[in-house]
Amino acid sequence: MSSRRSRVLVGVAVGAALFAGSTEAAAPPDLVPVASAAPEYQAPPLGQIRAGRDSDPLMAQVAAEVQRAAVAVRAPVPLRDGRLDLVATDIARATVAKRLPSFDAIAFLVHHYGMVEPEPYLVMVRGSPKAEVSLLDDLHKQVPGVFKMGDWRRMGVGVKRGADELIVVLTLQPQNLELRALPRRLPSRGRVTLVGRLLGRFAEPAVLVAVPSGVVRNLAMSTRKGHFEFTLACDSGDGVYQLEIEGDDGHGPGVLANFPLYCGAEPPARVAVTANQVTRRQDATEAERELLALLNRDRAAAGLPALQSDARLQEIARGHSREMARTGEVVHVSDKSGGAVDRVRAAQVSPVPRTLAENVGRAFSAAEVEHGFMGSPGHRANILNPKVTHVGIGVAVGQAEGGVVPLFCTQLFAGW
């Protein structure tokens, strides 16, 4: 049995949004960031992270609450990152009628301020204009549990004071790689060399790029003593080159960085803001049907035939998604069932697939899952692989988080 490298997208877009209330009103049509764009991308060492300035005294109080919670649960204390402060501030500004801005808008903000990592985990609390004490009390109750969701090393805080409402947004990110500064924009037919290293338990770096046409390529890289180096050339025309850097921590490859480089094109200065669609109720079977339709829509747009749903693959995918929902972890390699190849073998699928690939993720709607996968070069390559003919899609409903319910999703692809 041969297997394509499986890939994991942990927490597609926003990890969690803690808020309550109606979700009927529309978000504002456009978002202009509060600060100018960073000229470069960079993932500097933690000791070189620059903290922002507190534009509101509540920001320092929120940061102190997070630091106390980290100490209480014996987690690393996240450092204030001025860039994440700006992201949190803009998210607070763009949140209208109890609805977060879209995940595309949040990704835009992360890239606008020069970060390469996937979108941050969000915590939002809101109340009346003079509700500082109750909001801090809410955070005191919620934040300790947030440290179970990830190894957060950086944080940002944003505050929006309106005539009728006070909004506090907390942004949290891990840092699993360091990356030397590089320009966000390159000239036509330009090129840039990227140099960095993986951190912590991550090893086996790999890099993929989706060129302006949507085709995904693996880039060759050199590695030495934990460092990696590769060159990106704008050799497929002007436009957006979406770069993804992966590493493996023993549970399968994970997306450590996912960001656009603009070749012969200007990075956007603003973004249209639509509201993020989340729900308090989820139906796993309905989400599976929707994901299959969305997947085949994306294949049709690329000129590829539709994939057939395979009941055997679907049961395997469902079992893995249920396990992820129980543990709360999005992984390919399970301590219980092994990897995708192990699960297929255990199910005695016959004949043995010639090609096997897997996408796993966690999100708040089927549309968000597919959108996140297609925005990740590695996941996109699996969906648009011309060698696969069948798919099993399994969805499991997770525990409610701040009034919304996450979906844990597995797409298991096979070609015979």
Buried (B, 14 or more C-beta within 10 A) or exposed (E): EEBBBBBBBBBBBBBBBBBEEEBEEEBBEEBEBBBEBBEEBBBBEBEEBEEBEBEBEBBEBBBEBBBBBBEEEEBEEBBBBBBBBBBBBBBBBBBBBBBBBBBBBBBBBBBBBBBBBBBBBBBBBBBEEEBBEEBBEBBEEBBBBBBEBBBBBBBBBBBBBEEEBBBBBBBBBBBBBBBBEBEBBBEEEBEBEBBBBBBEEBEEBBBBBBBBEBBBBEBEBEBEEEBBBBEBBBEBEBBBBBBBBBBBBEBBBBBBBBBBBBBBBEBBEEBBBBBBBBEEEBBBEEBBBBBBEBBBEBBEEEEBEBBEBBEBBBBBBBBBBBBBBEBBBBBBBBEEBBBBBEBBEEEEBEEBBBBBBBBBBBBBBBBBBBBBBBBBBBBBBBBBBEBBBBBBBBBBBBEEBBBBBBBBBBBBBBBE
